[in-house]
Amino acid sequence: LMAGAADFAGPYIAIQASTNAAVLNGKGTNSNSEVTNGTLGKTFAGVGVQIGWSIPVADTFLIGLDISYNPASGKISLDSGAGDSANDDITLDIADVTTVSIMPMVSVTENSAVYAKIGLTHADLTWTGNVIDVDLNSSMRGETYALGTRTLYENGAFLQTEFGITDFDSLKVHTKNSSGTGDASPEQVYGAVSLGFRF
């Protein structure tokens, strides 16, 4: 049997547990003008919250607004290299990730639905080490794309699974001890499970 859109409609709140992988693709130039290209990454887990509202627009189709917040943080260390006498090492802490998404959803059985998400994401950044102009890079923004499933129970509770990727804007930093610079294109891949309640 196929559930109608009204079965999934209305406001909801959920607790979300996620596993995240933050990746930086870029290059760095140290005080000896040595250029290093590569990819750096870090995985971290987090627990956050979701709130949203789904509105039925057809028999089995809904459009929703979803807001998620994850306070978990992940640190990535940028090593300037053993040949860099000025020690241009940098550590980047990515935290407080907030995403606002449009979420189209289609019910496929009497208690389950599939959905897609297209959203804008904001994350706070904290820089430590040999870096200046950190205020210009105290946060970053990106676009998030995700797919997921939702299983609904009779009491209004639901279980949700989601996989997505966020493509952030490029970052550029300058080091204090020398003319060293760094350019990076951050991405975040995540998998999440949410337990929530539809009102």
DAGICOR-V405814 format. One record per pair of residues at least 24 apart in sequence whose ideal C-beta (glycine too) atoms are under 6 Angstrom apart, sorted by the first residue. I is the first residue (numbers start at 1). J is the second residue. Records with the same first field share a line. If there is no record, write none. Layout:
# DAGICOR-V405814
I = J, J
This chain:
# DAGICOR-V405814
1 = 110
3 = 107, 110
4 = 59
5 = 56, 60, 61, 62
6 = 56
8 = 54, 62, 107, 113
9 = 54, 56
10 = 198, 199
11 = 53, 199
12 = 52, 196, 198
13 = 51, 196
14 = 50, 194, 196
15 = 195
16 = 48, 50, 192, 194
17 = 47, 193
18 = 46, 190, 192
19 = 45, 191
20 = 44, 188, 190
21 = 189
22 = 74, 94, 188
23 = 187
24 = 76, 184, 186
25 = 185
26 = 183, 184, 185
27 = 183
28 = 182
29 = 180, 181
30 = 80, 81, 84, 88, 180
31 = 84, 86, 178, 180
32 = 83
40 = 76
42 = 74, 76
44 = 72, 74
46 = 70, 72
50 = 194
60 = 106, 107
61 = 106
62 = 105
63 = 104
64 = 103
66 = 101, 103
67 = 100
68 = 99
69 = 98
70 = 97
71 = 96
86 = 177, 178
88 = 130, 175, 180
89 = 129
90 = 129, 131
91 = 128, 129
92 = 127
93 = 126
94 = 123
95 = 124
96 = 124
97 = 123
98 = 122
99 = 144
111 = 152
112 = 151
113 = 150
114 = 149
115 = 148
116 = 147
117 = 146
119 = 144
121 = 166
130 = 175, 176, 177
131 = 173, 175
132 = 174, 176
133 = 174
137 = 171
140 = 168, 169
141 = 169
142 = 166, 167, 168
143 = 167
156 = 197, 198
157 = 197
158 = 196
160 = 194
161 = 193
162 = 192
163 = 191
164 = 190
165 = 189
